[in-house]
């Protein structure tokens, strides 16, 4: 550089301003705002999903302690012929005690399937027949529950089955006891359940259809006189008979 001349640095101010304006536009423009909005929306959605999952889990844990859940377990055990599981979820003796009067009412009341002569002798015939009701009560309850389930739900996931039972059941819960009305079409079964730890156990059953079916089977084993064959054998023979 020749002596006596100073160097100069030239800055294109307009170009610098233009580049700065472009950067601000990219940062605060529609694309930048959309990106930030999408990011915030994503966080909100994830948060709502976590809240929903936590709420669903808490609800399910509470539902597992309810009468409908225990009833769904009983229904599932009956459908899979799990005899031991059914026994743990019902009080067969107490159910039989409450169910026997329903059977007697069907045998002795209007529309009874037995003859008037047999009805008059029910008092002597029933002691020999009613133990059958008690012995088969577990199987009868399991069979009744199977008929209550609409369609073939044996292979349905259990949580779906449990929600279905909850929809079918009308529950009146009072501390450690609960009255449950189960509706399936036009049929209704009334149950009483008692709290048993974190589960509920069926202790009484009111089922007119089942009572009628059991009464019909007992009537078939009653002879015209209303006595069992064993009672007839124990009767003294009249003189002159062989």
C-alpha positions in Angstrom: 0.0 0.0 0.0 1.4 3.3 -0.9 2.7 5.4 1.9 0.4 8.2 3.2 -2.9 6.3 2.5 -5.0 4.8 5.3 -7.0 1.5 4.9 -10.7 1.5 5.1 -13.2 -1.2 6.3 -16.5 -0.9 4.4 -19.6 -2.5 6.1 -22.7 -3.0 4.1 -25.2 -1.9 6.7 -28.2 -2.6 4.5 -27.2 -6.2 4.0 -26.6 -6.8 7.7 -30.0 -5.3 8.5 -31.6 -7.5 5.9 -30.0 -10.7 7.3 -31.0 -9.8 10.8 -34.6 -9.2 9.7 -34.6 -12.6 8.0 -33.5 -14.3 11.2 -36.2 -12.6 13.2 -38.7 -13.6 10.6 -37.7 -17.2 10.8 -37.7 -17.1 14.6 -41.0 -15.2 15.2 -42.8 -15.8 12.0 -45.7 -18.2 11.4 -43.5 -21.3 11.1 -41.7 -20.5 14.4 -45.0 -19.9 16.2 -46.5 -23.1 14.8 -43.5 -25.1 16.0 -43.8 -23.7 19.5 -47.6 -24.3 19.5 -47.2 -27.8 18.4 -44.6 -28.4 21.1 -46.9 -27.0 23.8 -49.9 -29.0 22.4 -47.8 -32.2 22.5 -46.9 -31.6 26.1 -50.6 -31.0 27.0 -51.7 -34.1 25.2 -49.1 -36.3 26.9 -50.1 -34.8 30.3 -53.8 -35.5 29.7 -53.0 -39.1 28.7 -51.0 -39.6 31.8 -53.8 -38.2 34.0 -56.3 -40.4 32.2 -54.2 -43.5 32.7 -53.6 -42.7 36.3 -57.3 -42.1 36.8 -58.3 -45.3 35.0 -55.8 -47.4 37.1 -57.1 -45.9 40.3 -60.7 -46.5 39.3 -60.0 -50.2 38.3 -58.3 -50.8 41.7 -61.3 -49.5 43.4 -63.7 -51.5 41.2 -61.8 -54.7 42.1 -63.2 -54.3 45.6 -66.8 -53.9 44.5 -69.7 -56.6 44.4 -69.9 -56.5 40.5 -66.2 -57.4 40.2 -66.6 -60.4 42.5 -69.8 -61.4 40.6 -67.8 -61.2 37.4 -65.2 -63.5 39.0 -67.9 -66.0 39.9 -69.4 -65.8 36.4 -66.0 -66.5 34.9 -65.4 -69.4 37.2 -68.8 -70.9 36.4 -68.2 -70.5 32.6 -64.9 -72.4 32.9 -66.3 -75.0 35.3 -63.9 -74.1 38.0 -65.7 -75.8 40.9 -63.2 -74.8 43.6 -63.3 -71.1 42.6 -67.1 -71.2 42.7 -67.1 -72.7 46.1 -64.9 -69.9 47.5 -67.3 -67.2 46.2 -70.6 -68.6 47.5 -72.0 -69.7 50.8 -73.8 -72.8 49.5 -75.4 -73.8 52.9 -76.8 -70.3 53.5 -78.0 -70.0 49.9 -79.8 -73.4 50.2 -81.5 -72.3 53.4 -82.9 -69.2 51.7 -83.7 -71.0 48.5 -85.6 -74.0 49.8 -88.7 -71.8 50.7 -88.8 -70.7 47.0 -88.9 -74.3 45.9 -91.6 -75.2 48.4 -93.7 -72.2 47.2 -93.5 -73.5 43.6 -94.5 -77.0 44.7 -97.3 -76.0 47.0 -98.6 -72.8 45.4 -100.9 -72.1 42.5 -99.7 -73.7 39.3 -97.8 -76.5 41.1 -96.5 -79.2 38.8 -97.7 -81.9 41.3 -101.2 -83.3 41.9 -103.4 -82.0 44.8 -103.0 -85.3 46.6 -99.2 -85.0 46.5 -99.4 -81.4 47.6 -101.3 -82.4 50.7 -98.4 -84.8 51.6 -95.5 -82.4 51.0 -94.8 -82.0 54.6 -93.8 -85.7 54.9 -92.1 -86.0 51.5 -89.9 -82.9 51.5 -87.5 -83.8 54.3 -86.2 -86.7 52.1 -86.1 -84.5 49.0 -84.7 -81.1 50.1 -81.2 -82.4 50.9 -80.8 -82.8 47.1 -81.4 -79.0 46.8 -78.6 -78.3 49.3 -76.2 -80.8 47.8 -76.6 -79.4 44.3 -76.9 -75.7 45.2 -73.4 -75.0 44.0 -74.0 -76.6 40.6 -77.4 -75.0 40.3 -76.0 -71.5 41.0 -73.1 -72.1 38.4 -75.7 -73.2 35.8 -77.9 -70.3 36.5 -75.0 -67.8 36.1 -74.1 -69.4 32.8 -77.6 -68.8 31.5 -77.5 -65.2 32.7 -74.4 -64.4 30.5 -75.7 -63.1 27.2 -74.1 -65.0 24.3 -70.9 -67.0 24.4 -68.7 -64.8 26.6 -66.4 -67.5 27.8 -63.4 -66.4 25.7 -64.1 -62.6 26.2 -61.3 -60.8 28.0 -62.1 -60.6 31.7 -62.0 -56.9 32.0 -64.7 -56.7 29.2 -66.7 -59.3 31.0 -66.4 -57.4 34.3 -67.6 -54.2 32.7 -70.5 -56.1 31.2 -71.5 -57.4 34.6 -71.3 -53.9 36.1 -73.7 -52.7 33.4 -76.1 -55.6 34.1 -76.1 -55.2 37.9 -78.0 -52.7 40.1 -76.1 -52.6 43.4 -77.3 -51.2 46.7 -74.2 -51.4 49.0 -74.4 -50.9 52.7 -71.1 -51.2 54.5 -70.4 -55.0 54.5 -73.6 -56.2 52.8 -75.0 -55.5 49.3 -78.2 -56.2 47.5 -77.6 -56.9 43.8 -80.2 -57.1 41.0 -78.8 -58.7 37.9 -80.9 -58.3 34.7 -80.4 -60.3 31.6 -83.2 -59.6 29.1 -86.5 -60.2 30.9 -85.0 -62.3 33.6 -83.9 -60.8 37.0 -82.0 -62.5 39.7 -81.8 -60.9 43.2 -78.6 -61.6 45.1 -77.4 -60.8 48.6 -73.6 -60.5 49.0 -71.4 -60.2 52.0 -67.9 -58.6 52.1 -65.2 -61.2 52.5 -61.8 -59.5 52.7 -61.3 -57.5 49.4 -64.0 -59.7 47.7 -67.7 -60.3 48.1 -69.4 -63.6 48.6 -73.0 -64.6 47.5 -75.1 -65.6 50.5 -78.7 -65.6 49.2 -80.2 -66.0 45.8 -83.8 -65.2 44.6 -84.4 -66.6 41.2 -88.0 -67.6 40.3 -86.9 -69.3 37.1 -84.3 -71.5 38.9 -86.8 -72.3 41.7 -89.4 -73.3 39.2 -86.9 -75.6 37.4 -85.8 -77.3 40.6 -89.4 -77.7 41.8 -90.3 -79.4 38.4 -87.4 -81.9 38.9 -88.5 -82.6 42.4 -92.1 -83.1 41.3 -91.0 -85.7 38.9 -89.6 -87.8 41.7 -92.7 -87.5 43.8 -95.3 -90.3 43.4 -99.0 -89.6 43.2 -99.3 -89.9 47.0 -96.6 -87.4 47.7 -94.3 -89.8 49.4 -90.8 -91.0 48.3 -90.3 -94.6 47.4 -88.3 -95.2 50.6 -91.2 -93.8 52.7 -93.6 -96.1 50.9 -91.4 -99.1 51.7 -91.3 -98.2 55.4 -95.1 -98.1 55.7 -96.6 -101.2 57.4 -98.5 -103.5 55.1 -102.1 -104.0 55.6 -103.4 -107.4 56.6 -104.4 -109.6 53.8 -101.8 -108.2 51.4 -98.8 -110.0 50.1 
